[in-house]
Amino acid sequence: MSDLSKRERVDAALVGASVDRVPVSAWRHFIPEERGSATLAAVTLAHFQQFDWDWIKVNPRATYYAEAFGNTYDYERYDGVLPRLINGPVRTSADLGRITPVSPTGGVFAEQLDVLRRIHTGAGGAHFVQTVFSPLSVLAFLTASLGDQTPSLGLSSDYGHLRALIQTNPQGVHAALDAIATTLAGYAAASVEAGASGLFFAIVRLARAGILSAAEFAEFGKPYDLRILDAVRGAPFNLLHICGPQVYFDQAVDYPVHALNWAAVGQGNPGIAEARARTDKALIGGVDEAGAILRGVPAEVEAEASAALTASGGTKFLLTPGCGVATTTPDANLHALRRAANLAAAVGA
């Protein structure tokens, strides 16, 4: 078949139509460029063009949602992709009442909407999606300083503060989540109005075993997630990112999105073939962001991508890592991921 445009290729893959090759993309944080709208938009577009990706996952700084509700950070001191937390609005359980709706188009949200407008101008019609964290994920950032007297990083490894609040003040947690969801629903709609094709809606390491029970996630996570996704139901490209190992995959398959993205390699989650048997949504992933693409050589990246293509059955599949790649990922391995998309043509039903 004749070559498709980037947008046409993604559109076709999402619904299982014939494509000339599998769409491919990858994303990462850009530090310090993520601190300004002009610099973030420029480096995002440069990355898109350098590797000839088919679509863009916009990668703002991971803390911008928490900033909107009162967290402050030291951007001169990063640990990985998180700047050091200076202060936050929630020091005690009673402080949950301080989390109230904020303007979805003001403050840091205005900054990120400017990023989207700039990317829309430079993306040549390709799809791009804005990253929005789930309300529960945002609350985890806002409660990171609970009881702490000294600055710290933005999240604890076991989300212990959030878990304690759910157990001791569930009504306060629900009220805070309602305020966050109200704000993010408005911001999600504004993001699409600014040109985004939809959302990269991320549940950050919370929809998984060992953090919250399935029942807790069903009560405190999913209902608020659905409110945000409902605000962009008419967008052409919404995807759900279920972050982390041992995720509650089956609780996510009925989310109103076009596609699912998760760590399908080596983290105790369903692989591509297993996921294909459990959902008819498009699948996005197949490459381990912490494996060959980070530590291996190009031939290993191509082999892993080829295996994912085979497992996908050749339809409703977009080739990417399971999460953002590290800032130290070699360019040669990202080029290998892009080349792998040419190795086999995926033909839909």
Helices and strands as residue ranges (DSSP letters): H 6-15, G 33-35, H 37-51, E 56-58, H 64-68, E 72-79, E 82-87, G 93-98, H 107-122, E 128-133, H 135-142, H 160-168, H 170-193, E 198-203, H 214-220, H 222-231, E 239-242, H 249-252, E 259-262, H 272-278, E 282-287, H 292-295, H 298-312, E 317-321, H 331-340
